[in-house]
Amino acid sequence: MTKNIQLAAGFNKVGKPVEDTSAQPLSNDSLSMSIRNKKEADLFLAALNVVIKIARHK
């Protein structure tokens, strides 16, 4: 479902809003806690690709 539909449907039968957990991290490991946005994720993946290339050439 799209975010707007989720928010519109996000009320239970007694009229209280349902808690939105979409912004919460899915895990509590140190990697997911240290990468906070897309820019940091892109930098991490670029560095990882470099390390993988170096390891393959050894």
Residue frames relative to the residue before (quaternion, step in Angstrom):
aa qw qx qy qz dx dy dz
M 1.0000 0.0000 0.0000 0.0000 0.00 0.00 0.00
T 0.5043 -0.6338 0.4807 0.3360 3.54 -1.11 0.55
K 0.6829 -0.5015 0.3475 0.4018 3.55 -1.25 0.41
N 0.6643 0.5093 -0.3143 0.4479 3.63 0.93 -0.86
I 0.6512 0.4981 -0.3178 0.4763 3.58 0.99 -0.82
Q 0.6295 0.5290 -0.3355 0.4597 3.58 1.01 -0.80
L 0.6790 0.4803 -0.3001 0.4671 3.58 0.92 -0.87
A 0.6546 0.5068 -0.3181 0.4620 3.58 0.98 -0.82
A 0.7242 0.4021 -0.2355 0.5083 3.58 1.01 -0.77
G 0.5414 0.6972 -0.3541 0.3090 3.56 1.29 -0.18
F 0.5474 0.5639 -0.4373 0.4372 3.58 0.93 0.81
N 0.3654 -0.7200 0.5374 0.2434 3.56 -0.94 0.83
K 0.7515 -0.4504 0.2497 0.4125 3.59 -1.25 0.17
V 0.6945 0.4408 -0.2978 0.4844 3.63 1.14 -0.34
G 0.6132 -0.6144 0.3279 0.3727 3.59 1.25 0.31
K 0.5245 0.6049 -0.4400 0.4067 3.60 1.18 0.25
P 0.4937 -0.6626 0.4598 0.3252 3.61 -0.92 0.81
V 0.4279 -0.6644 0.5525 0.2651 3.53 -1.16 0.74
E 0.5253 -0.6532 0.4449 0.3153 3.57 -0.95 0.85
D 0.2919 -0.7428 0.5805 0.1615 3.57 -0.90 0.99
T 0.0749 -0.8253 0.5596 0.0039 3.58 -0.52 1.17
S 0.3728 0.7718 -0.4632 0.2256 3.61 1.22 0.14
A 0.6922 0.4696 -0.2895 0.4653 3.64 1.06 -0.54
Q 0.5614 0.6056 -0.3930 0.4044 3.58 1.22 -0.17
P 0.5358 -0.6247 0.4470 0.3504 3.59 -1.02 0.71
L 0.4988 -0.6765 0.4600 0.2863 3.56 -1.08 0.74
S 0.7927 0.1095 -0.0785 0.5946 3.57 1.15 -0.43
N 0.4312 -0.7095 0.5018 0.2426 3.55 -1.25 0.31
D 0.3739 0.7285 -0.5076 0.2679 3.60 1.11 0.46
S 0.6539 -0.5654 0.3371 0.3730 3.57 -1.15 0.57
L 0.6200 0.5474 -0.3599 0.4319 3.61 1.04 -0.62
S 0.7040 0.4483 -0.2823 0.4730 3.59 0.81 -0.91
M 0.6466 0.4991 -0.3318 0.4719 3.59 1.14 -0.47
S 0.6908 0.4791 -0.2926 0.4558 3.62 1.09 -0.59
I 0.6769 0.4035 -0.2873 0.5445 3.62 1.17 -0.46
R 0.0912 -0.8677 0.4886 -0.0057 3.53 -0.18 1.32
N 0.8118 0.1024 -0.0575 0.5719 3.60 1.17 -0.31
K 0.7264 -0.4455 0.2999 0.4289 3.57 -1.32 0.14
K 0.6233 0.5461 -0.3511 0.4358 3.61 0.97 -0.76
E 0.6758 0.4768 -0.2902 0.4814 3.58 0.91 -0.89
A 0.6299 0.5234 -0.3342 0.4664 3.60 1.05 -0.70
D 0.6490 0.5125 -0.3159 0.4652 3.59 0.98 -0.82
L 0.6466 0.5094 -0.3168 0.4713 3.59 1.00 -0.80
F 0.6435 0.5196 -0.3203 0.4619 3.58 0.97 -0.83
L 0.6771 0.4909 -0.2979 0.4602 3.60 0.88 -0.92
A 0.6264 0.5272 -0.3392 0.4633 3.60 1.03 -0.72
A 0.6695 0.4843 -0.2956 0.4793 3.58 0.92 -0.88
L 0.6325 0.5301 -0.3260 0.4611 3.58 1.02 -0.77
N 0.6488 0.5172 -0.3166 0.4597 3.59 0.96 -0.82
V 0.6220 0.5279 -0.3346 0.4716 3.60 1.05 -0.74
V 0.6630 0.5014 -0.3041 0.4654 3.58 0.89 -0.92
I 0.6480 0.5134 -0.3197 0.4630 3.60 0.96 -0.81
K 0.6421 0.5165 -0.3249 0.4641 3.60 0.96 -0.82
I 0.6516 0.5096 -0.3102 0.4685 3.57 0.93 -0.90
A 0.6726 0.5033 -0.2993 0.4524 3.60 0.89 -0.89
R 0.6542 0.5210 -0.3187 0.4461 3.62 1.02 -0.68
H 0.6976 0.4799 -0.2730 0.4566 3.58 1.12 -0.63
K 0.5819 0.5795 -0.3832 0.4228 3.61 1.21 0.04
